Amino acid sequence: KLMEAHLGTLGYRAALASDGERALAAAKRDPPALIVLDLVMPRMDGFQFLERFRATPEGLGIPIIVWTSKDLTSEETARLRGQVQLVVYKAEGGSFELVNRLEAILKGRN
């Protein structure tokens, strides 16, 4: 919710989902310009979401930024490679770093 408020002040419309299933349904109804994905979610972790989302027609071209506090193993990093545009750690710059990266990606798509 903090990120939603922050993005709103910058003129972005953010759609939140409380879990991966709801996020998949929302993306199908209204494909987003970009997804900010936390790897730690209830009922379906971010890796499962990513796998299922990328298997849908909606999920093929949408950039994904992983925003996480999780210490990634080398295996997890390998799972993300080629599937996401970048990984931003919450402890390294917080929401400001995420927003800077998000804006760079969105501006590059226009």
Buried (B, 14 or more C-beta within 10 A) or exposed (E): EEBEEBBEEEEBEBEEBEEBBBBBEBBEEEBBEBBBBBBEBEEBBBBBBBBBBBEEEBBEEBBBBBBBEBEBEEEBEEBBEEBBBBBBBBEEEBBEBBBEBBBEBEEEEE
